[in-house]
Amino acid sequence: MRVLGFMSGTSLDAVDMAILDTDGETLQAFGPAGERKLTEATRALVLAATEAAKSWLRGAPEPAEFAPAAEAVAREHFAAAQGFLESYGLGWKEIELIGFHGQTVLHERPTPERSGRTVQLGDGALLATLTGVPVAFDFRTADMAAGGEGAPLAPIYHLARAQASGIARPSAVLNVGGVANVTLFSQSADPLAFDTGPGNGMIDLLVQARGLGRYDEGGRLAAAGRVDQAVLAGYLAHPFFRQPPPKSLDRYDFSLDAVAALSDADAAATLVAFTAEAVRLGLDAATERPKVLIVSGGGRSNPQIMRAITERAGCEVVAAEAVGWRGDAIEAEAFAYLAARTRMGLPISFPGTTGAPKPMTGGRIVEP
């Protein structure tokens, strides 16, 4: 199938798009990839929905902010893809399936007392109507209903991509988005995957909260600061880091309160160190230390994050492009691949990636 995959991360920066030719198992061809920045109007609606989600009690009616945000996300993705396809001389008739992740506004991992809860806003039926193409969406709900973490979901694609590239094991793929997640490949065991800790998200929130822009461009703010070791130790004392994988996080699971008294530069430097130390702890969970760590996502464009991870990883650290991958498109490619697996009835989550009780299918498909 020729599948268009979408991803819009918790950084609320852009809609990422990528086209794959795949049967949900092998990767036949890579089509074009691109992005379009989110409009301020959609960003505002999603931020309002995110704030409402923070105080949404279980069993209570869905917040009123969800529906307009879901419609706006669908229309935003349609507009982004319309221009994207036209720029490559393609039309909707050449796309057989769409993988639509939607916009995460809530992610609560399961605990022994309760199941998890996750919300990705995006009107799949509206997107199918606008495009005339079947849409696979709602990829996380079934896994969480079965007791899984609902995240990360990209590992099965990381495996296919690594196999297609002939990446030798032991190795690992690290995606640094709002939250960072790692997929570990050993020579003898099934892949192990989990969220390691914050990625770019806390740094973005810090910069935005202090009126310094949308993100720390080029890592310049962090480069001028010094790590506060006491604050870093406090963050790393969080019980999340003592829990065994698989495990998942929400972008807001860690507060900026601990860096409130620090200067802008010192706060940014400390949060970079937090991201990197969390990655180190994640790699320590591997049954075999990876020989190479392949880094994708927006975080690989921050030199300070890459430097800090390289110092701590205990293995070679390379950006995705060094092995011929499209570092900004991996997540969009992944949801194209997951859409194909959903169409073919293949599992998308596994005991070693989300803690699901068995390999599980997931996602729903809505026809135009």
TAQUI-V727680 format. One record per helix or strand. SS is the DSSP state (H for helix, E for strand). FROM is the first residue (numbers start at 1). LEN is the number of residues. Records with the same first field share a line. If there is no record, write none. Layout:
BEGIN
SS = FROM-LEN  FROM-LEN
END
This chain:
BEGIN
E = 2-6  14-9  27-11  97-4  103-6  111-1  114-1  117-5  135-3  171-6  179-7  192-7  292-5  316-4  349-1  360-1  364-3
H = 40-15  65-23  92-3  124-8  141-5  155-11  201-9  217-7  229-8  239-4  257-3  264-21  298-4  303-11  320-4  330-15
END
